[in-house]
Structure formats: structure tokens, C-alpha cells
């Protein structure tokens, strides 16, 4: 037993010495291949652009609503019962086209009565004229007194006034009769009927019967805060933006489904006052609407090209990061480090954002890959730049 125990100790000692003798061939860093433990990770591959100034359109995007250029409410101008509706709801009508027919029997009778009154007044006038003509030669011969002649002339003037009054009453009665045929005041698209056959309409109450809206051209109405408009004017006075005259400002519309409306409109009105409740001013643009794609009440977004920025900076939208503190971008420094940078945006131009402040010419903004940066200061490798020189591995010291 003691001999076997000694033999085992000798073998273990030999193996330990062999292991120590081979320690110089082990890779550095505890045997981990590819470098020492805890070394710097490789830089993250990203894409970036270099900030440059250029002349860009200054676009302001605002929400708005479509309004008809002309809207007419068709109301009753005669009392009576609706007999017929003479139009198709939603169809185009022309000015003067009959829309409704009102029972006109009472008004026809009123016209006949007014005509009879006029005839009676004309007869009295004719008789008074005859008396004056007979008295005219007799007054010279003193066959009638001057008082009788004056009375005859007064009677003639009163009879003439009665004729004029009766003629006016007849004209009014004829107008009321004409109002029993309700006609379109303007050309356009007629809405749905607000009254049906058998309904009683009143001229005194102005019963609403239908509405007509002109479909083309058409308005798009926007609201903007007075503060923003003052800022626009300030940038124009300072030379940062070349502002256009009002009626030369082009406007493009984006419909509710995200598609852009083809025809381009222009601003034609800016409210001269500020709404005291909302602090906003109204801007209005006019558009052609030949295909009837725009309808009153429709929600749109307007892209208003108020001018151009001669030294504008455009950044792709994918490079912008939006957070609680606003917009920011990630800067790639020359030494390969990164840093976040807050920016102020002035508006969107296509797929790019116009940067108002926060960037300088020559800086590099990361457009793709910033999502992979877990913390500020991480090192990056910009795609297209030469790779940094690799460090030579350390050689083990020879004994």
C-alpha cells in the first residue's frame, strides 16, 4: 500500500509540471480566442450625411376644411302647400331652374282682385279727366267758379294716385304668384329637399327648402396661430426666408386618405384680424375642382409654400428622433464617437425636414443605424469611410 501511494504522487507531480511548462503556448487573456477579455467592442456600422446649406422651399403644413365658393339657401317667398318637387336631389341645376311648385290658387285669385281694383281706379281717373277737360273752357267764361275747377283737378290727382296704388298692388300680387314656382338662384349642385309634397311653407318664417353649392372652383380654409404668422414675417424681414406675395403663394392639398390632390391652388385671402377666442387667423386658398373630388366639409391638410430659404438645411425624415423634449438627431463626430443634438424643425419638404436651428455646415448626421446605439458616445463606423487601423496583437515575451 505505501508503494502504490508513492507512485500516484509521482505521476500527479509530473502532470502538474507538464502543465506549467506548456503555459507559454496558451492564448493571452485566459485562453479566450480573439483578444483579451474586456476589450473594446467593434464600432457600429451606420450611414450618415454631411450637413450642407441649399435653397429650399419653406413649406408650412396646416389642417383645413373645404368650403364652397358660393352657397345659396333656397327659402320660401310665398305662403302655401308644396305640390311638387321638380328636381333630383344631388343633381346639378342651373340658375333659374324650377325646384318646387307651391299651390297658387289663392294667389291667382289675389291677382284677379288686384286687376279689378286697378280697372276701377282707372275708370275713376278717366271720369275725373273728363270733368277737368269740360271745366277748362268754362272757367274763362266764368260759367263755373274757380273753386269748382280746383276741386275737379284735385279729384283727378286723387284718381291718378289710386291708379298708381292699384297698379303697385297688382305688381305685388303677380310677384307673389311667381314665387309659387321656386327657382334656383345660382347654378351648382343641389342638396336634399328639406320639405316634401304637402308641407306648408311660410314666406314670413323663410322656410328652408334646400341648398345649392357651387362645386368649382372651391375654397380650402386654414387657421394658423398669430404667433406663427408673426414668426414667418420676422424671418422674411431678417432675410432668412424670401416671402412671396399673398396671391403667388402656392398650396398643395393632402386628402384624408393620404393622397395628394393633383391641381395646385393659391392663397387669395388672409383674415385682417385675429380671433380673440383662439388667437388664430384664417388663410384661404382657391382650387379648381373639375373632377369634383373636393366637397364642402371635407378635411384636408394644406402644404403652403410661403417662400424659399436661401440657406436652408434639409435632413431626411428617417434621421429625426422625436421625444418628450422635441426633435433631435445623432451626430457622428470625426473621432468616431456619437452625440445627440436637439434641433428645431421649420416644416416638411417631401420626405425631408427643414431644420430651423441646431445644425452647422460640415457636421455629419446619422440617417440609418442610430437605433442600434444604446447610449451616447458609442463608437460608430460610417459606411463608405476607411476602416480604422487595427491594433497589432501583443507577442509573448521570450524567455
ROVEX-773647 format. One line per field, with one value per residue: x, y negated, z of N, C-alpha, C in turn; residue number from 1. Coordinates in steps of 0.001 Angstrom, whole numbers, plus 500000, padded with zeros to 6 digits. Each point is the difference from the previous one (the first is absolute). Layout:
BEGIN
n_px	X ...
n_py	Y ...
n_pz	Z ...
ca_px	X ...
ca_py	Y ...
ca_pz	Z ...
c_px	X ...
c_py	Y ...
c_pz	Z ...
pos	NUM ...
This chain:
BEGIN
n_px	500813 501065 500426 498771 499907 501260 499652 498835 500707 500822 498993 499296 501143 500188 498717 500150 501212 499407 498980 500849 500629 498760 500123 501223 499432 499451 498863 500368 499829 500689 500621 499474 499535 500826 500881 500433 499655 498770 500442 500268 498638 499755 500330 498856 499614 500132 498922 500669 499522 500630 499869 499115 500245 498740 499579 499121 498900 499464 499732 498787 499848 498761 499202 499057 499012 499252 499886 498713 500320 498918 499253 498908 499322 499323 499360 498904 499431 499270 498841 499980 499363 501055 499947 501179 500885 500700 500775 501164 499857 500952 499064 500540 499855 499262 500533 498932 500596 498755 499796 499064 498814 499542 498998 499574 498994 500389 501228 499498 499236 501104 500593 498978 500034 501339 499784 498987 500753 500986 499150 499542 501239 500249 498867 500296 501216 499462 499108 500997 500668 498876 499821 501280 499905 498843 500625 500966 499136 499256 501186 500304 498892 500657 499875 501220 499887 500888 499139 498981 500687 500329 498741 499673 500938 499540 498769 500487 500632 498922 499268 500924 499967 498684 500141 500899 499189 498957 500755 500443 498739 499672 500991 499662 498733 500428 500777 499034 499275 500935 499961 498815 500725 500548 500867 500973 500547 500733 501013 499808 500483 498789 499693 499783 498780 499768 499213 498839 499429 499139 501264 499702 500227 500885 499534 499139 499920 499881 499020 501000 500243 501151 501175 500726 500993 500793 500179 500097 501028 500933 499607 501247 499448 501053 500447 500650 500798 499589 500424 499516 498918 500078 500234 499029 499267 500359 499837 498874 499746 500369 499312 499538 498905 499933 499193 498974 499534 498959 499655 501286 499432 500723 498897 500501 499060 499921 499376 498815 500049 500614 499127 500893 499283 499649 498895 500764 499773 499392 500726 498787 500188 500294 499470 499409 499300 500252 499646 499289 499170 500478 500114 499097 500598 499084 500437 499777 499880 500148 499201 500491 498769 500629 500765 499674 501327 499958 499515 499033 500743 500664 500640 500927 501201 500317 500769 500243 500377 500331 501033 501212 500748 500752 500022 499087 499672 500122 499226 500404 498727 500652 500675 498756 500311 498760 500100 500001 501304 499366 500409 500703 501320 500693 500997 500648 500779 500993 500010 498802 500021 498958 499057 498990 499137 499463 498914 499856 498803 500129 500037 499096 501046 498897 501063 500242 500752 499430 501306 499347 500402 501283 500183 501247 500430 500087 499017 500177 498843 499825 499827 500865 499444 499434 499096 501171 500033 500534 501106 499956 500759 499090 500996 500128 499667 500212 498935 501055 500174 501310 500221 499796 501291 500161 499867 501362 499778 499990 501373 499930 500446 501174 500030
n_py	501226 499905 501084 500559 499551 500425 501058 499945 499716 500902 500753 499634 500157 501070 500325 499633 500600 501023 499860 499848 501011 500392 499267 499941 501158 499748 499782 498736 499521 500940 500097 498742 500619 499377 499973 499031 500493 499451 500351 498860 499865 500684 498944 499288 500774 498749 499308 499041 498766 499233 499202 499584 498754 499720 499576 499924 500562 498915 501231 499485 500997 499799 500321 500507 499228 500774 498872 499905 499625 500609 499602 500548 499391 500999 498844 500272 499455 501092 499687 501244 500930 500785 499771 499550 500998 499026 500491 500499 500497 499082 499554 499740 498759 499343 498804 499812 501159 500406 499798 499106 500594 498766 500470 499596 500774 499901 500165 500955 500377 499902 500616 500810 500096 500088 500845 500520 499943 500447 500873 500200 500027 500744 500625 499972 500394 500865 500280 500036 500664 500663 500032 500268 500858 500382 500007 500516 500190 500653 500309 499934 500683 500428 501106 500313 500212 499183 499923 499989 499113 499342 500155 499664 499060 499674 500092 499341 499137 499980 499861 499124 499491 500108 499500 499095 499787 499988 499243 499337 499957 499696 499132 499578 499993 499417 499202 499846 499796 499177 499576 500330 499549 500843 499038 500598 499410 501120 500161 501305 500633 500512 499646 500620 500386 498796 499940 500562 500722 498967 499609 499325 499066 499203 498936 499768 501320 499821 500859 500706 499965 499422 500515 499035 500801 498982 501016 499093 499193 500346 499715 499808 500139 499257 500433 498892 500338 498946 500756 501092 499279 499540 501276 500357 498982 500421 501269 499508 499249 501080 500392 500649 499346 500360 499120 500725 499210 499554 499354 500011 500146 501033 500734 501046 500837 500498 500959 500335 500533 498815 499980 499571 498891 500361 499280 498986 499580 498857 499359 499679 500434 498971 500531 498799 500913 500024 501273 499188 500944 500116 498696 500326 500099 499598 501076 499494 501189 499724 501036 500424 500328 500129 500828 498936 500076 498672 500281 499102 499553 500279 500927 499037 500223 498754 500151 498957 499712 499539 500737 499503 500967 498895 500118 500717 500749 500978 500671 501214 500268 501002 498831 499551 499681 500419 499137 500163 499866 500654 499416 501048 499902 500986 499342 500260 500017 499170 500046 500060 499043 500120 499120 499968 499476 499151 500046 498852 500511 499646 501246 500734 500409 500560 500795 498705 499673 498797 499949 499489 500821 500019 499719 500399 499211 501170 499855 501164 500211 500860 500604 500985 500729 498791 500843 500357 498705 500747 499256 498716 499605 500897 500823 499297 500758 498822 500493 500568 499829 499707 501304 499841 499595 501312 500211 499997 501322 500032 500051 501273 499590 500012 501167
n_pz	500000 500767 499305 499998 501238 500148 499319 500617 501089 499586 499634 501084 500622 499260 500153 501258 500011 499344 500823 501004 499468 499767 501116 499421 499648 501190 499388 499763 501225 500580 498773 500072 498931 499137 500898 500764 501143 499733 498795 499300 499930 498904 499238 500259 499002 499555 499592 499348 500176 499150 501039 499089 499676 499744 498818 500982 499544 500523 500409 500108 500851 499543 501024 499225 499566 499227 499307 499735 498775 499536 501006 499476 500960 499525 500168 500710 498907 500064 500568 500468 499316 500296 498687 499540 500037 499401 500958 499594 501197 500235 499163 498830 500417 499147 499985 500766 500233 499659 501312 500340 500156 500302 500734 498789 500378 501275 499578 499228 501020 500756 498982 499863 501312 499989 499016 500703 501076 499214 499491 501228 500406 498947 500294 501303 499643 499141 500972 500876 499083 499793 501302 500155 498988 500565 501174 499258 498963 500915 500505 498680 499766 501069 499198 500446 501261 500470 501015 499143 499295 501105 500369 498752 500055 501204 499499 498936 500827 500753 498891 499595 501234 499937 498782 500428 501030 499182 499182 501078 500428 498742 499935 501212 499646 498881 500770 500876 498908 499550 501272 499504 498992 500865 499713 499341 501077 500105 499167 500100 501059 499785 501246 501147 499682 500535 498930 500246 499032 500052 500044 501103 499075 500623 499368 500983 500141 498688 499784 500565 498688 499661 499702 499453 499606 499732 499140 499038 500386 500890 501251 500449 501202 500366 501172 500311 501017 500668 501014 499393 499724 501249 500364 499172 500434 501218 499608 499473 501079 500679 498935 501082 499632 498733 500587 499530 499025 500679 498899 500349 501184 499614 499843 500628 499605 501236 499312 500511 498781 500149 499017 499117 500204 498777 499725 499646 501243 500226 500906 500466 501269 500780 501077 499967 500670 501302 499975 500792 499597 498754 499755 499069 498823 499137 499356 498796 499419 498725 499672 498830 499625 498833 500711 500737 500133 499969 501201 500165 501016 498892 500758 499990 499489 500278 498932 500778 498764 501216 499570 499947 500526 499803 501329 499379 501040 499112 500845 499571 499768 499395 499852 499959 501249 500233 500983 501313 499742 499039 498891 499583 499791 499394 500597 498859 501085 499660 501373 499384 500920 500785 499647 500880 499122 500893 499217 499349 499738 498714 499593 499381 499298 499505 499812 499927 501064 500018 500278 501024 500953 500401 498698 499724 499047 499375 500871 500609 499350 500996 498837 499978 500953 500153 499491 499437 500138 500952 499825 500439 499001 499627 499703 498865 498986 499396 499425 499352 501322 499932 500130 501317 500168 499725 501314 499910 499927 501317 499772 500335 501139 499295 500511
ca_px	499187 500801 500660 498992 499699 501120 499955 498934 500477 501019 499305 499309 501000 500498 498968 499952 501153 499771 499026 500664 500943 499282 499192 500342 499315 498562 499683 499894 498639 499308 499593 498868 500482 499581 500326 499898 498671 499669 500482 498934 499250 500206 499071 498732 499947 498855 500029 499894 500111 500683 499082 500298 498921 499503 498746 498901 498703 499551 498652 499241 498896 498902 498720 498976 498713 499539 498774 499538 500182 498672 498973 498705 498893 498736 498938 498672 499654 498533 499324 499203 500269 500849 499319 500931 501446 500297 501421 500572 500931 501400 500308 500387 498906 500443 499305 498667 499289 498980 500329 498778 498752 499098 498597 499904 498618 499676 500739 499383 498812 500452 500391 498771 499418 500807 499750 498695 500176 500673 499037 499099 500734 500199 498711 499822 500946 499484 498880 500531 500624 498923 499476 500981 499983 498784 500067 501083 499535 498948 500553 500300 498727 499435 498807 500237 500854 501377 500040 499570 501071 501078 499543 500081 501409 500396 499418 500796 501269 499719 499709 501277 500714 499355 500440 501369 499969 499416 500975 501032 499430 499948 501376 500363 499251 500609 501255 499682 499595 501215 500780 499495 500976 501278 501061 501381 500607 501319 500290 500829 499476 498932 499999 498743 498834 499668 498542 499419 498671 499004 500495 499645 501160 499619 500919 500379 501007 501096 500206 501108 499506 501175 501191 500762 501404 500783 501057 501315 501114 499631 500919 500560 500165 500943 500217 501357 500129 500567 501423 500725 500018 500963 501337 500238 500313 501307 501032 500051 500683 501405 500669 500114 499033 499478 498550 499312 498720 498927 499325 500964 500358 499389 499530 499656 499123 500099 498652 499898 500576 501443 500411 500098 499069 500807 500109 500643 499243 500726 499323 499312 499445 500537 499141 500697 499889 500278 498882 500408 499796 500979 501289 500404 499555 499513 500595 499109 500552 498996 500458 499077 499385 499268 499607 499117 500580 499883 498614 499952 500076 501050 501235 501209 501192 500567 501431 500042 501368 499962 501186 501182 501078 501229 501026 499273 500626 499038 500408 498992 499083 500394 501062 499432 499496 499038 499836 499251 500616 499985 500739 501450 500730 501243 501162 501194 501167 501142 500742 499213 499012 498690 499381 498675 499952 498633 499830 498688 499550 499193 498960 500367 500103 500048 500421 501027 499608 500793 500495 500059 501209 500553 501032 500944 500558 501142 499728 499485 498796 499753 498673 499621 500825 499999 499184 500844 500859 499331 500284 500819 501431 500422 500792 499325 500744 499107 500121 500723 501250 501008 499964 501134 501106 499880 501144 500749 499930 501231 500736 500461 501432 500802 500815
ca_py	498774 498784 499834 499482 498609 499200 499973 499051 498630 499690 499743 498708 498939 499912 499336 498585 499331 499906 498919 498701 499776 499607 498747 498937 500188 499686 498658 498998 499688 501104 501057 499580 499647 498715 498799 500077 499842 498631 499053 499175 500665 499372 498880 500305 499503 499102 499130 498603 498967 498786 498864 498969 499027 499908 499264 500968 499364 499977 500558 500032 500947 499616 500668 499112 500532 499546 499208 499592 498586 499395 500857 499322 500662 499779 499839 499665 498588 499947 500940 500999 501431 500537 500932 500910 499751 500026 500256 501218 499643 500266 499759 498640 499157 498722 498851 499803 501265 500243 501021 500386 499368 499750 499793 498580 499587 498788 498860 499636 499212 498679 499253 499562 498942 498797 499512 499329 498740 499080 499568 499037 498750 499384 499410 498758 499031 499531 499084 498736 499282 499415 498830 498913 499503 499188 498764 499120 498813 499280 499114 498726 499286 499866 500851 500746 499238 500487 501052 501258 500477 500538 501277 500995 500373 500801 501332 500685 500429 501125 501174 500468 500677 501298 500876 500423 500934 501252 500649 500576 501174 501064 500485 500809 501257 500823 500517 501099 501140 500565 500681 501365 500864 499723 500210 500009 498668 500126 501316 500809 501309 499828 500972 500721 499159 499854 500092 500963 499649 499906 499194 498589 499125 498648 498950 499204 500751 500358 501438 500532 501060 500774 499177 500200 499653 499980 500989 499624 500333 500297 499442 500740 498998 500436 499096 500026 499120 498695 500055 500617 499059 498958 500573 500039 498650 499633 500653 499311 498705 500227 500581 501448 500566 499107 500178 499661 499300 500897 500699 500841 501117 501239 500902 501367 500649 501426 500431 500783 501338 499881 499706 498584 499503 499618 498575 499116 498789 498816 499221 498819 499192 500145 499208 498823 499940 501235 500478 499808 501205 501033 499409 500456 499276 500867 499938 500675 500279 500375 501112 500554 501243 500522 501394 500061 500789 499223 499696 499174 500707 501018 499679 500077 499348 499140 499725 498636 499582 498566 499366 500850 499727 500075 500780 501027 501302 501085 501260 501041 500219 501186 499640 499220 500749 499188 500413 499092 498679 499494 500724 500053 500867 500535 499497 500838 499148 500485 501053 501219 499980 499473 499116 499518 498562 499500 499116 499403 500263 498920 500535 501181 499836 501366 500974 499358 498940 498780 499742 498570 499737 501163 500663 499157 500556 500884 501055 501236 500471 501413 500213 501399 500696 499373 500812 501010 499367 500188 498887 498977 500205 501251 499799 500439 500022 499500 500769 499270 499484 501043 500639 499606 500957 500995 500066 501251 500803 500037 501267 500400 499817 501221 500261
ca_pz	500000 499985 498704 499034 500331 499529 498536 499598 500237 498982 498724 500098 499960 498627 499199 500380 499401 498557 499751 500196 498918 498772 500198 499050 498727 500136 499495 501071 500456 500645 499065 499173 498671 499407 500765 501443 500587 500345 499003 499399 498934 498682 499774 499330 498627 499798 498831 500418 498977 500427 499978 499022 499792 498634 499872 500106 500260 501393 499964 501245 499859 500885 499761 499459 499553 498690 499999 498678 499687 500089 500593 500014 500686 499290 501005 499475 499908 499905 500896 499308 500128 498939 499106 499326 499971 498574 499762 500576 501065 499700 498591 499626 499534 499443 500563 499451 499793 501019 500995 500700 499576 501132 499620 499648 499741 500765 499459 498721 500335 500446 498804 499337 500825 499810 498642 500028 500725 499090 498981 500635 500213 498692 499592 500755 499456 498701 500244 500532 498879 499181 500704 499887 498624 499781 500776 499554 499241 500718 501022 499371 499827 501344 500121 501245 500911 500161 501021 499387 499114 500856 500558 498935 499846 501165 499811 498990 500603 500904 499175 499446 501086 500195 498912 500287 501124 499530 499123 500860 500650 499000 499801 501171 499932 498955 500541 500912 499178 499396 501025 500222 499325 500662 499011 500499 499874 499383 499431 500880 500397 500970 501080 500186 500259 501417 500114 499066 499517 501059 501120 499988 500087 500374 499563 501164 500743 499110 500104 499197 499131 499598 499833 498761 500177 498770 500213 499477 500897 501372 500990 501133 501052 501024 501123 500534 501150 499704 500348 498892 498880 500328 499799 498557 499548 500542 499197 498722 500157 500313 498850 500080 499063 498974 499997 498761 500174 500406 498906 499292 500877 499535 501049 499588 500976 500289 500359 501225 499789 499879 498634 499682 498993 498843 499672 500978 500274 500459 501031 499482 501097 501357 500883 500515 501459 500741 500806 501401 500799 499667 499684 498672 498822 498932 498671 499058 498677 499004 499175 498997 500483 498852 500193 501162 501084 501228 500346 501204 501269 499961 500726 499178 500516 498978 500014 499506 499682 500277 499437 499935 500943 499197 500694 500727 500265 499886 500622 499759 501127 500767 500936 501097 501140 500732 501382 500860 499965 498648 498970 500149 499086 500561 499275 499951 500126 499209 500683 500041 501070 499638 500984 499591 499760 499782 498851 499790 498640 499434 499129 499227 498551 499480 501020 500818 500910 499976 501349 500296 500775 500695 499209 499294 498771 500187 500982 499407 500687 499734 499430 500197 500969 501325 500916 500630 500999 501280 500908 499351 500024 499383 498801 498784 498741 498955 498769 498968 500538 500192 501314 500837 500027 501070 500886 499868 501223 500794 499947 501342 500255 499944 501172
c_px	500842 500663 499052 499707 501093 500004 498959 500453 501001 499349 499310 500976 500539 498997 499908 501144 499833 499031 500625 500976 499356 499235 500352 499330 498525 499731 499869 498554 499302 499521 498838 500512 499529 500271 499770 498591 499774 500515 498858 499276 500252 499003 498773 499991 498723 500157 499756 500079 500727 499067 500504 498806 499626 498724 498845 498695 499625 498529 499398 498797 498947 498774 498961 498733 499653 498679 499647 500238 498675 499027 498709 498991 498700 498888 498704 499795 498506 499428 499200 500457 500858 499206 500952 501438 500457 501469 500391 501042 501426 500398 500468 498773 500596 499181 498661 499208 498957 500386 498759 498821 499076 498594 499748 498567 499626 500680 499486 498752 500390 500425 498765 499328 500769 499792 498658 500079 500670 499030 499035 500695 500234 498706 499748 500941 499502 498853 500494 500665 498947 499438 500949 499991 498761 500091 501033 499498 498957 500557 500341 498731 499281 498699 500094 500932 501412 500098 499587 501095 501161 499611 500076 501441 500487 499450 500798 501327 499793 499709 501284 500817 499390 500403 501407 500042 499444 500966 501118 499484 499917 501401 500431 499292 500586 501354 499745 499568 501222 500832 499479 500800 501369 501126 501384 500612 501368 500101 500917 499352 498995 500064 498671 498881 499692 498488 499511 498635 499000 500449 499590 501264 499521 501040 500479 501100 501188 500341 501124 499505 501136 501176 500696 501419 500724 501206 501382 499953 499524 501081 500525 500371 500880 500042 501418 500079 500658 501489 500824 500076 500976 501433 500350 500385 501377 501127 500110 500737 501493 500776 500176 499066 499581 498503 499407 498784 498864 499448 500964 500435 499247 499658 499668 499219 500331 498630 500037 500585 501509 500481 499992 499024 500796 500101 500585 499158 500904 499201 499332 499449 500731 499194 500769 499970 500232 498761 500391 499844 501076 501388 500523 499481 499660 500779 499121 500677 498872 500607 498998 499495 499175 499523 499130 500559 499886 498545 499992 499940 501110 501239 501192 501159 500646 501481 500214 501454 500081 501204 501136 501002 501319 501088 499346 500796 498902 500607 498929 499152 500430 501109 499470 499465 499109 499821 499223 500554 500067 500820 501501 500573 501232 501149 501125 501217 501167 500776 499225 498999 498698 499461 498629 500019 498529 499957 498591 499624 499084 498879 500541 499961 500168 500323 501080 499373 500946 500371 500160 501271 500455 501120 500874 500509 501238 499785 499369 498871 499753 498559 499493 500981 500013 499151 500844 500916 499291 500200 500837 501486 500473 500705 499274 501005 499023 500264 500637 501278 501018 499960 501196 501058 499868 501276 500680 499942 501358 500623 500451 501494 500710 500836 501396
c_py	498730 499797 499451 498525 499082 499902 499008 498574 499598 499687 498647 498848 499815 499270 498515 499228 499857 498882 498635 499714 499575 498700 498927 500140 499654 498602 499013 499748 501202 501020 499623 499622 498619 498817 500181 499772 498538 498967 499213 500756 499320 498866 500449 499372 499182 499293 498569 499100 498801 498810 498956 499062 499954 499170 500994 499237 500111 500406 499978 500906 499697 500858 499006 500748 499401 499254 499622 498505 499252 501039 499207 500865 499637 499990 499561 498492 499803 501038 501014 501423 500452 501015 501019 499576 500255 500289 501335 499605 500420 499745 498560 499263 498705 498873 499792 501272 500196 501149 500531 499265 499910 499754 498497 499504 498732 498776 499610 499156 498603 499149 499470 498874 498689 499421 499260 498659 498955 499489 498972 498658 499291 499362 498691 498922 499433 499019 498657 499193 499338 498741 498819 499437 499129 498664 499013 498823 499179 499044 498639 499164 499774 500777 500883 499162 500602 501121 501355 500573 500590 501354 501103 500444 500860 501423 500809 500498 501174 501281 500556 500735 501375 500985 500523 501024 501356 500743 500657 501261 501179 500582 500894 501357 500924 500579 501176 501241 500650 500777 501401 501027 499622 500374 499940 498617 500031 501381 500754 501337 499806 501109 500724 499022 499998 500060 500988 499502 500028 499171 498546 499173 498577 499017 499187 500692 500408 501477 500455 501196 500893 499036 500360 499517 500064 500914 499579 498555 500176 499486 501089 498961 500583 498966 500199 499009 498684 499964 500572 499065 498857 500503 500062 498614 499568 500643 499357 498676 500187 500604 501495 500695 498926 500251 499557 499125 501002 500815 500798 501206 501244 500903 501346 500662 501477 500432 500888 501391 499968 499684 498492 499643 499380 498510 499185 498745 498857 499315 498787 499116 500344 499083 498814 499891 501377 500376 499882 501252 501048 499445 500399 499044 500994 499725 500808 500145 500444 501040 500272 501347 500640 501422 500209 500896 499297 499633 499190 500848 501026 499511 500204 499435 499221 499794 498678 499596 498487 499270 500994 499557 500119 500846 501085 501284 501048 501278 501043 500267 501194 499703 499276 500937 499078 500581 498979 498576 499417 500854 499940 500901 500503 499590 501031 499091 500568 501132 501305 500058 499370 499121 499592 498486 499584 499034 499434 500139 498870 500511 501160 499684 501392 500975 499431 498967 498814 499645 498494 499640 501303 500692 498964 500716 500841 501089 501202 500528 501448 500159 501418 500642 499373 500789 501028 499418 499998 498812 498967 500325 501290 499709 500608 499985 499593 500771 499140 499377 501121 500544 499537 501077 500932 500021 501351 500793 500039 501387 500373 499831 501324 500120 500434
c_pz	500000 498670 498941 500240 499506 498484 499500 500183 498953 498655 499996 499944 498606 499090 500310 499386 498494 499654 500165 498880 498708 500133 499037 498680 500076 499487 501117 500373 500522 499034 499144 498629 499600 500860 501464 500481 500374 499026 499381 498895 498667 499791 499216 498611 499802 498658 500458 498780 500594 499817 499003 499893 498532 500003 499950 500192 501469 500020 501403 499791 501054 499717 499494 499621 498643 500168 498571 499809 500127 500543 500098 500741 499283 501036 499339 500018 499798 500962 499179 500277 498820 499172 499403 500254 498572 499685 500627 501034 499640 498561 499793 499474 499467 500621 499290 499787 501097 500919 500719 499372 501215 499469 499828 499842 500753 499392 498616 500228 500461 498815 499276 500782 499812 498612 499930 500715 499112 498932 500566 500201 498669 499489 500718 499486 498667 500183 500518 498896 499131 500649 499857 498580 499741 500727 499443 499156 500762 501030 499429 499831 501314 500139 501218 500844 500041 501022 499422 499086 500808 500589 498955 499771 501168 499889 498983 500592 500949 499216 499382 501058 500266 498917 500270 501136 499564 499088 500819 500703 499031 499758 501156 499966 498931 500449 500939 499233 499355 501011 500299 499206 500546 499040 500656 499843 499336 499361 500951 500273 501117 501034 500113 500335 501495 500245 498948 499537 501156 501184 499814 500178 500224 499504 501188 500799 499139 500067 499072 499201 499490 499919 498683 500255 498665 500166 499537 499512 501433 500931 500933 501055 501097 501126 500512 501154 499577 500318 498853 498804 500249 499824 498513 499469 500488 499199 498618 500095 500264 498835 500062 499015 499014 499865 498672 500301 500204 498841 499124 500832 499543 501188 499362 501125 500124 500524 501233 499849 499789 498599 499758 498888 498865 499748 501157 500153 500425 501098 499367 501114 501291 500903 500566 501519 500591 500806 501474 500854 499755 499715 498635 498939 498898 498723 499056 498649 499080 499070 498888 500476 498894 500190 501224 501115 501346 500221 501286 501265 500079 500745 499083 500807 498856 500208 499280 499810 500146 499416 499912 501053 499255 500640 500846 500144 499978 500578 499691 501246 500848 500995 501228 501069 500821 501398 500793 499936 498588 499057 500277 498917 500724 499101 500065 499986 499186 500662 500112 501124 499516 501110 499496 499862 499811 498838 500008 498535 499532 499110 499194 498513 499409 501115 500909 500924 499825 501435 500193 500757 500637 499254 499302 498755 500316 501022 499303 500876 499597 499518 500216 500972 501374 500999 500751 501067 501341 500936 499250 500128 499387 498683 498797 498853 498902 498723 498906 500481 500117 501412 500818 500027 501185 500824 499850 501287 500696 499939 501399 500129 500018 501254 499577
pos	1 2 3 4 5 6 7 8 9 10 11 12 13 14 15 16 17 18 19 20 21 22 23 24 25 26 27 28 29 30 31 32 33 34 35 36 37 38 39 40 41 42 43 44 45 46 47 48 49 50 51 52 53 54 55 56 57 58 59 60 61 62 63 64 65 66 67 68 69 70 71 72 73 74 75 76 77 78 79 80 81 82 83 84 85 86 87 88 89 90 91 92 93 94 95 96 97 98 99 100 101 102 103 104 105 106 107 108 109 110 111 112 113 114 115 116 117 118 119 120 121 122 123 124 125 126 127 128 129 130 131 132 133 134 135 136 137 138 139 140 141 142 143 144 145 146 147 148 149 150 151 152 153 154 155 156 157 158 159 160 161 162 163 164 165 166 167 168 169 170 171 172 173 174 175 176 177 178 179 180 181 182 183 184 185 186 187 188 189 190 191 192 193 194 195 196 197 198 199 200 201 202 203 204 205 206 207 208 209 210 211 212 213 214 215 216 217 218 219 220 221 222 223 224 225 226 227 228 229 230 231 232 233 234 235 236 237 238 239 240 241 242 243 244 245 246 247 248 249 250 251 252 253 254 255 256 257 258 259 260 261 262 263 264 265 266 267 268 269 270 271 272 273 274 275 276 277 278 279 280 281 282 283 284 285 286 287 288 289 290 291 292 293 294 295 296 297 298 299 300 301 302 303 304 305 306 307 308 309 310 311 312 313 314 315 316 317 318 319 320 321 322 323 324 325 326 327 328 329 330 331 332 333 334 335 336 337 338 339 340 341 342 343 344 345 346 347 348 349 350 351 352 353 354 355 356 357 358 359 360 361 362 363 364 365 366 367 368 369 370 371 372 373 374 375 376 377 378 379 380 381 382 383 384 385 386 387 388 389 390 391 392 393 394 395 396 397 398 399
